Amino acid sequence: MRRQLFILLFTLVCCSVSLFAVQPRPGVSILGDSYSTFEGYVTPDTNYVWYFKVPNTQQTDVSDVKQTWWQQLIRDKNLRLVVNNSFSGSTICNRGYRGEDYSDRSFLTRVKELGSPDIILVFGGTNDSWAGVEVGEYLDENGLTADGSEPDLYTFRPALDRMLSTMKDYYPGTDIYFIVNTKLRPEITESIVTLCGRYGVETIMLEDIHKKANHPSVKGMAEIARQVGERLK
């Protein structure tokens, strides 16, 4: 009897260890702008970056990829990076600085290039705010304007609506979070909160982030990692 009990317990322990061993760490992908870049760690590698291995000390004190908010978050939460598709200076909509066409780098253009993650972290809207892009109008439930015309994806609200809609359809079952920067234009923040609520995307409202040249410093990166980490399921 004791021998049979021992064999049963041993088998259960082995099965538990085996199941634990094959469980992969949750994969996270990032769709971001300069705040989420680091030289050599974005995909594709032609994306512009703000943070470099040899930094411009007038712009930042971040000098190691381990200091970035997303690397810290991945380590702290035992995640694995799937794709970091971040592009410095990019807007969510197709309009950028000086009124230029940013459709080659917009969040809307890059939304399908995130691999197969379990979690998606969107960190954007900052450049839309800084570049002064038009907010535009909210779309109806069919993704059309009030007069039934096609949306203007060179304005913020229609582009964000289309991006979130695409993301929900393209990555079913994925947990999606939208990280909202501090000190954005009020209408940009309001639009993010409203549309994320419509699509069931959680917003993480950052608070008191230390910055240098309007970008997170080493201290700011740690603050972002902590605040985002507190909200992840």
C-alpha positions, 0 to 999 in steps of 0.5 A, spaced: 500 500 500 505 504 501 509 503 495 503 504 491 501 511 494 509 513 493 508 511 486 502 515 485 505 521 489 511 521 485 507 520 478 503 527 480 509 530 482 513 529 476 506 531 472 506 537 475 513 539 474 513 537 467 506 541 466 510 547 469 516 546 465 513 547 458 508 553 460 511 559 456 512 566 459 507 570 456 509 574 450 508 582 450 509 586 444 510 594 444 507 599 439 510 605 441 514 611 439 521 614 441 519 613 449 519 605 447 526 605 443 533 603 444 538 602 438 538 595 436 532 593 440 526 595 435 523 591 429 524 593 424 531 596 425 530 601 420 525 605 425 528 611 428 530 611 435 531 616 440 535 612 445 542 610 443 548 605 446 552 612 446 547 617 448 547 624 447 547 626 454 544 633 453 538 629 451 538 623 456 541 619 461 539 613 459 545 609 456 543 601 457 537 598 454 536 595 461 534 601 463 528 602 459 521 601 462 519 595 457 526 591 459 524 593 466 517 591 466 519 584 462 524 582 467 519 584 473 513 580 470 517 574 467 515 576 460 518 575 454 519 580 448 515 578 442 516 585 438 518 592 439 515 596 434 517 603 436 518 608 431 521 615 434 517 621 432 511 617 430 504 619 430 498 614 431 494 618 425 497 619 418 499 626 419 506 628 423 510 634 424 510 640 419 503 637 416 508 631 413 505 625 411 507 620 416 503 614 413 509 610 412 511 610 420 504 611 423 501 607 429 495 605 424 500 603 419 504 598 423 499 595 427 499 589 424 506 588 425 506 585 432 507 578 431 503 573 436 503 576 443 499 575 449 499 582 451 500 588 447 502 595 450 500 601 446 504 607 448 502 613 443 499 619 442 505 624 444 507 626 437 500 627 435 499 632 441 506 635 440 505 636 432 498 639 433 495 634 429 487 635 428 483 631 432 477 630 427 471 627 429 468 620 432 466 615 428 459 611 428 459 604 430 460 602 422 467 606 422 464 612 418 463 619 419 456 622 421 455 624 414 457 616 412 463 618 408 470 615 409 474 617 415 480 622 415 485 617 417 490 624 417 486 626 423 487 623 430 480 620 432 478 616 426 485 613 426 485 611 433 478 608 432 481 604 426 487 602 429 483 599 435 478 596 431 484 593 427 487 591 433 481 587 436 480 583 430 487 582 428 489 579 435 483 576 438 484 574 445 490 578 447 490 583 453 491 590 450 493 596 454 494 603 452 499 607 456 497 614 456 503 620 457 502 626 462 501 633 459 498 631 453 493 636 449 486 635 453 482 633 447 488 627 445 487 624 452 480 625 452 479 621 445 484 616 448 480 614 454 473 615 450 475 610 444 479 605 449 473 605 453 469 603 446 473 597 444 474 594 451 482 596 451 484 598 458 488 605 459 494 606 464 494 613 466 501 615 467 503 620 473 509 624 475 514 621 470 521 624 470 523 627 464 529 630 460 528 633 454 521 631 454 523 624 454 523 619 460 530 619 464 532 613 468 528 615 473 522 616 469 523 609 466 523 606 472 516 610 474 513 608 468 515 600 469 512 600 476 506 604 474 504 599 468 506 593 472 501 595 477 496 594 472 497 588 468 493 582 470 
